[in-house]
Amino acid sequence: MFYIAILAATAASFVFGYVWYRPLFGKFLVKAKSGGTAKEQSRKRMIAVGVANFVLVLLLVLGLVNLAPLFSIWSALLAGGVLWMMFVFPTTTIHWMYSRMSWKVLLIDLGYWLGVFLISPAILFLIEG
């Protein structure tokens, strides 16, 4: 059951990312990052990026399993939020400061990672707890 929880948390985070970056903020990000002239990427490249993204989110979920106390839904959410605040917020913000992107891009990226860091431990708790 433990592996099912890890795969479910990874899949949920992956689906959340698709919704976050495609229908919700996709058009804005294309304009913000490429001036509205995004090139169509090849299907092979998109598949490779998707697989790499899934594997990297799986690594993140494996880390959360070892770092987030899953005593209750609240402890899982709190741990995910604290880990986001202590690691993701600073590193993403530092990266953004050097990228010269709009602050809206920063907020969209931070929102995505906050979602991942809340969804993953919550699902781990709900399946394993």
Disulfide bonds with the S-S distance in Angstrom:
none
